[in-house]
Amino acid sequence: MIVFDLKCAGQGHVFEAWFGSSTDYEDQKARGLLTCPLCGDADVTKAVMAPAVGAKGNSRTEVAPVAQAEPTAPVMNVADQAKMQALVEALGQAQAKALEGSTWVGRGFAEQARAMHYGEQDRSSIHGEVAPAEAKALIAEGVEVAPLPFPVIPPQAKN
């Protein structure tokens, strides 16, 4: 296998491509099979690249000591972490309160939400499971649904 860096003429995108040999590259180029994966330009040529040449087996090189990286600063300081924890806990409590009067309907959520929306079933507070595509379809139909911030454990799965 051989790797070439290729470049499209239109936008100058550089991308990597693998071929069985240089002849395979030339053959695919001649048949117009090479296109830029980013913009679809068929005018693709080899880009300038540094060859991967291994060191001679009998040569020795001194390995320079690796410099120790400076420690990185924490992403969040302790005070911010405590605030974030408090916010997450408050959000969890708000979700629990919102679900207090709600009925778990599991995978039947979309069907029941539609039935309530179209007046085929009395309105009530329900929660359950729905695939992302189905949730989008419900929203597109005007059914009022909202994702919960935290996953809900089905009642039958609780210990």
TORKOL-4160 file (C-alpha; in steps of 0.2 Angstrom, whole numbers, padded with zeros to 4 digits, m for minus):
159
<pt num="1" X="0000" Y="0000" Z="0000"/>
<pt num="2" X="0005" Y="0018" Z="m0003"/>
<pt num="3" X="m0001" Y="0034" Z="0004"/>
<pt num="4" X="m0002" Y="0050" Z="m0006"/>
<pt num="5" X="m0008" Y="0067" Z="m0001"/>
<pt num="6" X="m0019" Y="0074" Z="m0014"/>
<pt num="7" X="m0025" Y="0091" Z="m0017"/>
<pt num="8" X="m0040" Y="0098" Z="m0027"/>
<pt num="9" X="m0037" Y="0112" Z="m0039"/>
<pt num="10" X="m0053" Y="0122" Z="m0035"/>
<pt num="11" X="m0052" Y="0125" Z="m0016"/>
<pt num="12" X="m0035" Y="0118" Z="m0012"/>
<pt num="13" X="m0041" Y="0105" Z="0000"/>
<pt num="14" X="m0028" Y="0093" Z="0004"/>
<pt num="15" X="m0033" Y="0075" Z="0009"/>
<pt num="16" X="m0025" Y="0058" Z="0011"/>
<pt num="17" X="m0028" Y="0043" Z="m0001"/>
<pt num="18" X="m0022" Y="0025" Z="0000"/>
<pt num="19" X="m0018" Y="0015" Z="m0016"/>
<pt num="20" X="m0011" Y="m0002" Z="m0020"/>
<pt num="21" X="0003" Y="0006" Z="m0030"/>
<pt num="22" X="0008" Y="0021" Z="m0040"/>
<pt num="23" X="0001" Y="0013" Z="m0055"/>
<pt num="24" X="m0016" Y="0011" Z="m0046"/>
<pt num="25" X="m0016" Y="0030" Z="m0043"/>
<pt num="26" X="m0012" Y="0034" Z="m0061"/>
<pt num="27" X="m0025" Y="0022" Z="m0067"/>
<pt num="28" X="m0039" Y="0029" Z="m0056"/>
<pt num="29" X="m0033" Y="0047" Z="m0061"/>
<pt num="30" X="m0034" Y="0043" Z="m0079"/>
<pt num="31" X="m0052" Y="0035" Z="m0077"/>
<pt num="32" X="m0058" Y="0051" Z="m0068"/>
<pt num="33" X="m0061" Y="0041" Z="m0052"/>
<pt num="34" X="m0053" Y="0053" Z="m0040"/>
<pt num="35" X="m0063" Y="0067" Z="m0032"/>
<pt num="36" X="m0060" Y="0079" Z="m0017"/>
<pt num="37" X="m0071" Y="0072" Z="m0003"/>
<pt num="38" X="m0074" Y="0089" Z="0004"/>
<pt num="39" X="m0080" Y="0098" Z="m0012"/>
<pt num="40" X="m0082" Y="0085" Z="m0025"/>
<pt num="41" X="m0069" Y="0093" Z="m0037"/>
<pt num="42" X="m0062" Y="0080" Z="m0050"/>
<pt num="43" X="m0047" Y="0090" Z="m0054"/>
<pt num="44" X="m0036" Y="0082" Z="m0041"/>
<pt num="45" X="m0017" Y="0080" Z="m0041"/>
<pt num="46" X="m0003" Y="0074" Z="m0029"/>
<pt num="47" X="0001" Y="0087" Z="m0016"/>
<pt num="48" X="0019" Y="0090" Z="m0010"/>
<pt num="49" X="0023" Y="0078" Z="0005"/>
<pt num="50" X="0038" Y="0073" Z="0015"/>
<pt num="51" X="0043" Y="0055" Z="0012"/>
<pt num="52" X="0043" Y="0043" Z="0026"/>
<pt num="53" X="0060" Y="0037" Z="0026"/>
<pt num="54" X="0066" Y="0025" Z="0041"/>
<pt num="55" X="0082" Y="0027" Z="0049"/>
<pt num="56" X="0096" Y="0015" Z="0044"/>
<pt num="57" X="0097" Y="m0001" Z="0055"/>
<pt num="58" X="0115" Y="0001" Z="0059"/>
<pt num="59" X="0115" Y="0020" Z="0064"/>
<pt num="60" X="0113" Y="0025" Z="0082"/>
<pt num="61" X="0105" Y="0042" Z="0087"/>
<pt num="62" X="0105" Y="0050" Z="0104"/>
<pt num="63" X="0088" Y="0052" Z="0111"/>
<pt num="64" X="0086" Y="0069" Z="0118"/>
<pt num="65" X="0077" Y="0070" Z="0135"/>
<pt num="66" X="0059" Y="0074" Z="0134"/>
<pt num="67" X="0055" Y="0090" Z="0142"/>
<pt num="68" X="0042" Y="0089" Z="0156"/>
<pt num="69" X="0026" Y="0097" Z="0151"/>
<pt num="70" X="0020" Y="0111" Z="0163"/>
<pt num="71" X="0005" Y="0105" Z="0173"/>
<pt num="72" X="m0011" Y="0112" Z="0166"/>
<pt num="73" X="m0023" Y="0123" Z="0175"/>
<pt num="74" X="m0039" Y="0114" Z="0181"/>
<pt num="75" X="m0054" Y="0117" Z="0170"/>
<pt num="76" X="m0065" Y="0122" Z="0184"/>
<pt num="77" X="m0059" Y="0129" Z="0201"/>
<pt num="78" X="m0067" Y="0122" Z="0217"/>
<pt num="79" X="m0079" Y="0136" Z="0219"/>
<pt num="80" X="m0086" Y="0134" Z="0201"/>
<pt num="81" X="m0087" Y="0116" Z="0203"/>
<pt num="82" X="m0097" Y="0118" Z="0219"/>
<pt num="83" X="m0109" Y="0130" Z="0210"/>
<pt num="84" X="m0110" Y="0118" Z="0195"/>
<pt num="85" X="m0114" Y="0103" Z="0207"/>
<pt num="86" X="m0128" Y="0114" Z="0215"/>
<pt num="87" X="m0135" Y="0118" Z="0198"/>
<pt num="88" X="m0136" Y="0100" Z="0193"/>
<pt num="89" X="m0144" Y="0095" Z="0209"/>
<pt num="90" X="m0157" Y="0109" Z="0208"/>
<pt num="91" X="m0161" Y="0103" Z="0190"/>
<pt num="92" X="m0163" Y="0085" Z="0195"/>
<pt num="93" X="m0175" Y="0091" Z="0209"/>
<pt num="94" X="m0185" Y="0101" Z="0197"/>
<pt num="95" X="m0186" Y="0086" Z="0185"/>
<pt num="96" X="m0191" Y="0075" Z="0199"/>
<pt num="97" X="m0205" Y="0087" Z="0205"/>
<pt num="98" X="m0211" Y="0089" Z="0187"/>
<pt num="99" X="m0213" Y="0070" Z="0185"/>
<pt num="100" X="m0222" Y="0068" Z="0202"/>
<pt num="101" X="m0239" Y="0068" Z="0194"/>
<pt num="102" X="m0233" Y="0061" Z="0177"/>
<pt num="103" X="m0236" Y="0043" Z="0172"/>
<pt num="104" X="m0223" Y="0032" Z="0164"/>
<pt num="105" X="m0229" Y="0026" Z="0147"/>
<pt num="106" X="m0212" Y="0018" Z="0141"/>
<pt num="107" X="m0211" Y="0016" Z="0122"/>
<pt num="108" X="m0229" Y="0020" Z="0120"/>
<pt num="109" X="m0225" Y="0039" Z="0123"/>
<pt num="110" X="m0227" Y="0045" Z="0104"/>
<pt num="111" X="m0243" Y="0035" Z="0102"/>
<pt num="112" X="m0251" Y="0042" Z="0118"/>
<pt num="113" X="m0244" Y="0060" Z="0115"/>
<pt num="114" X="m0252" Y="0060" Z="0098"/>
<pt num="115" X="m0269" Y="0053" Z="0104"/>
<pt num="116" X="m0269" Y="0067" Z="0117"/>
<pt num="117" X="m0264" Y="0080" Z="0105"/>
<pt num="118" X="m0278" Y="0075" Z="0093"/>
<pt num="119" X="m0291" Y="0074" Z="0106"/>
<pt num="120" X="m0293" Y="0055" Z="0105"/>
<pt num="121" X="m0288" Y="0053" Z="0124"/>
<pt num="122" X="m0289" Y="0064" Z="0139"/>
<pt num="123" X="m0274" Y="0075" Z="0142"/>
<pt num="124" X="m0263" Y="0070" Z="0156"/>
<pt num="125" X="m0244" Y="0072" Z="0161"/>
<pt num="126" X="m0234" Y="0057" Z="0153"/>
<pt num="127" X="m0216" Y="0053" Z="0151"/>
<pt num="128" X="m0208" Y="0039" Z="0142"/>
<pt num="129" X="m0196" Y="0034" Z="0128"/>
<pt num="130" X="m0195" Y="0040" Z="0110"/>
<pt num="131" X="m0182" Y="0039" Z="0097"/>
<pt num="132" X="m0174" Y="0056" Z="0091"/>
<pt num="133" X="m0182" Y="0055" Z="0074"/>
<pt num="134" X="m0199" Y="0051" Z="0081"/>
<pt num="135" X="m0197" Y="0066" Z="0094"/>
<pt num="136" X="m0194" Y="0077" Z="0079"/>
<pt num="137" X="m0209" Y="0071" Z="0070"/>
<pt num="138" X="m0220" Y="0074" Z="0085"/>
<pt num="139" X="m0213" Y="0092" Z="0086"/>
<pt num="140" X="m0216" Y="0094" Z="0067"/>
<pt num="141" X="m0234" Y="0089" Z="0070"/>
<pt num="142" X="m0236" Y="0102" Z="0084"/>
<pt num="143" X="m0237" Y="0090" Z="0098"/>
<pt num="144" X="m0230" Y="0098" Z="0114"/>
<pt num="145" X="m0216" Y="0088" Z="0120"/>
<pt num="146" X="m0199" Y="0092" Z="0128"/>
<pt num="147" X="m0184" Y="0081" Z="0132"/>
<pt num="148" X="m0179" Y="0078" Z="0150"/>
<pt num="149" X="m0162" Y="0084" Z="0156"/>
<pt num="150" X="m0158" Y="0067" Z="0164"/>
<pt num="151" X="m0163" Y="0050" Z="0160"/>
<pt num="152" X="m0177" Y="0042" Z="0169"/>
<pt num="153" X="m0176" Y="0024" Z="0175"/>
<pt num="154" X="m0192" Y="0014" Z="0170"/>
<pt num="155" X="m0202" Y="0009" Z="0186"/>
<pt num="156" X="m0200" Y="m0010" Z="0182"/>
<pt num="157" X="m0181" Y="m0008" Z="0181"/>
<pt num="158" X="m0179" Y="0000" Z="0198"/>
<pt num="159" X="m0173" Y="m0011" Z="0213"/>
